[in-house]
Amino acid sequence: MKIECINLIKSKMARDLLPEQLEKLEKVLYEVLLEKKQKISSHKERKSLIKNYIASKKIEGCSKRTEEYYSTTLLFFEKHINCDICLAKTEDIREYLIKYQKINNCSNVTLDTVRRILSSFYRWLEEEDYIIKSPMKRIHRIKSPVIIKPAFTEEQIEVIRKSAVDNLRNLTIVDFLLSSGVRVSELVNLNRSSVNLNTRTCVVFGKGAKQRQIYFDYRTKIELENYLKSRKDKNRALFVSFRKNKNGTYNRLTVNTIEKIIRDIGEKTDILNVHPHRFRRTLATRAIDKGMPIEQVQVLLGHSKIDTTLKYANVEQENVRYSHQKYIC
């Protein structure tokens, strides 16, 4: 109750006092109304704040995986920050980010992801009137080199397909990823009823619960038909496990399972960095190289911003050279 009174007083006085004066008022209020060394909230209360924030992200349509990542990041922050999260100043968070990078030996890309999560959390605290002003407003984006990761070459694709050819389900997954550019999180949620084999289309729900239509090629259609005919189970999932669970039924494949399937294929072929997301990048590169307008590639991949699409696409230098000779020389 005393904490709520302090926040209310600060809110009422915010317009009449300079930042330095408001900060001093806050300090005096804590010294008078609370014990000098008492924290603004208990560990349980701080965890409750994080839980409420995650609940707000869930309502906004964040995926389960995103919720878990946000929760893990914020609980780690709450545990290792040198002060109460509601009393943290800009300097405290800068110090934390420096310490975080040293402890985890992470790149600037990862560190900036942590910064974005903290920024979102403190913006929510401000909007919900837990704090007067977010300490993240003066902490800007952490710059890092923009490196376009390579797509698969045509030769690598054939080697990967050949490695999976003895397993119809796994081969179908490979070709579905390659021809549709679907996210692995979208793939695992597909049901048999979601797929229209006649039109070679299906509807997926991407990030932020956004619905979009994806497409696949004739080879994938034939493989899907054969795979679904070979199944004896009644599970509505498009892709299921080979082994039955304790209840005697087959499980829908998870993100981790498909990532392991693709990783194992990569180990058999000795090709480095074989993972589901690289098939998506390969589709974007192929599409742009063959002349598909970038705006259509954006829709195909389900990106809200075209800048994200450009990061995915690794345009072949030979095509750039050809275009230079055609349009410039």
Number of C-alpha atoms within 10 A of each C-alpha: 5 12 15 11 12 17 17 16 15 19 15 11 14 16 10 9 13 11 11 9 13 19 14 12 17 15 13 13 19 19 13 9 12 14 9 12 8 11 15 17 15 11 13 8 11 18 17 12 18 19 15 13 21 20 13 14 20 15 9 11 15 17 16 12 11 15 18 12 13 22 18 13 15 22 14 12 18 18 14 12 17 13 15 18 21 20 13 17 15 15 13 16 21 16 12 16 18 11 14 18 14 11 9 10 11 11 11 15 15 15 21 17 15 19 20 17 17 20 18 17 21 23 18 18 19 16 13 11 14 17 21 17 16 22 22 21 11 10 14 11 13 13 10 12 7 8 9 13 13 16 23 22 11 9 8 15 18 12 18 22 17 13 18 23 14 10 10 15 21 20 23 24 21 23 21 22 23 24 19 23 26 25 20 20 20 14 23 19 18 19 17 15 11 15 19 13 16 8 12 15 17 19 17 23 17 21 17 13 12 11 12 14 15 19 17 20 15 13 12 22 21 12 18 24 12 14 18 14 9 11 13 7 11 8 15 13 18 19 27 19 14 13 10 12 10 7 7 8 15 18 16 19 17 17 18 11 13 21 16 14 17 20 17 16 23 20 14 12 16 12 15 9 14 20 18 24 18 19 25 23 24 24 24 28 23 18 18 18 18 10 8 13 11 16 12 13 21 19 16 20 23 23 15 12 11 15 10 12 21 17 14 23 24 19 19 14 10 10 12 12 10 12 12 11 10 9 7 7 7
